[in-house]
Amino acid sequence: MCHLYASTETCRYDNVTRSVRLQGCVTSVRLEREFWEILDSLAASQKLSTARFISQLYSEVIEEKGEVSNLASLLRVVCAVHLQQSAELVPLPRSACL
């Protein structure tokens, strides 16, 4: 089983930094290439650029939660949720999040 994960091409987890404008301020986000590819796909499905998708997501989270404490982590979780929904997996019970 571990070979499947251990044999992952290193380029898939190379860090890539992109600049995005969030509420008028430019910031940099560093994510693994794999996450950028998922975000690119999500944005395209919404007919948005990736930067615009992230900006819109950021604004919606600010509106709903009041803050985004860690944008990179939010984006990784968005990718995980997207993949989980795409695979039609049942979310883990809350107690499993330890």
C-alpha positions in Angstrom: 0.0 0.0 0.0 2.7 2.5 1.0 4.4 2.0 -2.4 1.4 3.6 -4.1 2.0 6.8 -2.1 5.8 6.6 -1.8 6.1 6.4 -5.6 4.3 9.6 -6.2 6.2 11.8 -8.6 8.0 14.6 -6.7 6.7 17.3 -9.1 3.2 16.7 -7.7 4.3 18.0 -4.3 6.6 20.7 -5.4 5.7 24.0 -3.8 4.3 26.7 -6.1 3.7 30.3 -5.0 1.0 32.4 -6.7 -0.1 35.9 -6.1 -3.8 36.7 -5.6 -5.7 39.9 -4.8 -7.9 39.6 -1.7 -10.2 42.5 -0.9 -7.8 44.9 -2.7 -4.6 43.6 -1.2 -2.1 41.4 -3.1 -0.9 38.3 -1.1 1.1 35.2 -2.0 -0.2 31.7 -1.5 2.2 28.7 -1.5 0.6 25.3 -2.2 1.7 22.0 -3.6 1.3 21.7 -7.3 -1.4 19.1 -6.9 -3.6 21.5 -5.0 -3.1 24.2 -7.6 -4.3 21.8 -10.3 -7.4 21.0 -8.3 -8.1 24.7 -7.7 -7.6 25.4 -11.4 -10.1 22.7 -12.2 -12.6 24.0 -9.6 -12.2 27.6 -10.9 -12.7 26.5 -14.5 -15.9 24.6 -13.6 -17.2 28.0 -12.2 -16.0 29.8 -15.3 -13.6 31.9 -13.2 -9.9 32.4 -13.1 -8.2 30.6 -10.2 -7.3 34.0 -8.6 -10.9 35.2 -8.9 -12.2 31.9 -7.5 -9.9 32.2 -4.5 -10.9 35.8 -4.0 -14.6 35.0 -4.1 -14.1 32.1 -1.7 -12.1 34.3 0.7 -14.8 36.9 0.7 -17.6 34.4 1.3 -15.7 32.9 4.2 -15.1 36.3 5.7 -18.8 37.1 5.4 -19.8 33.8 7.0 -17.0 33.3 9.6 -15.5 36.7 10.1 -11.9 35.7 9.3 -9.7 33.3 7.4 -7.0 32.4 9.9 -4.9 30.3 7.4 -5.7 30.7 3.7 -3.4 27.9 2.5 -5.0 25.5 4.9 -8.5 26.6 3.8 -7.6 26.0 0.2 -6.2 22.5 0.9 -9.4 21.6 2.8 -11.5 23.0 0.0 -9.6 20.6 -2.4 -10.1 17.7 0.0 -13.8 18.4 0.3 -14.2 18.7 -3.4 -12.4 15.3 -4.0 -14.5 13.7 -1.3 -17.7 15.0 -2.8 -16.5 13.9 -6.3 -15.9 10.4 -5.0 -19.3 10.5 -3.2 -17.6 9.5 0.1 -19.4 9.8 3.4 -17.7 12.4 5.7 -16.0 11.0 8.7 -17.8 11.4 12.0 -16.6 14.5 13.9 -15.0 12.3 16.6 -12.6 10.9 14.0 -11.0 14.4 13.6 -8.4 14.1 16.3 
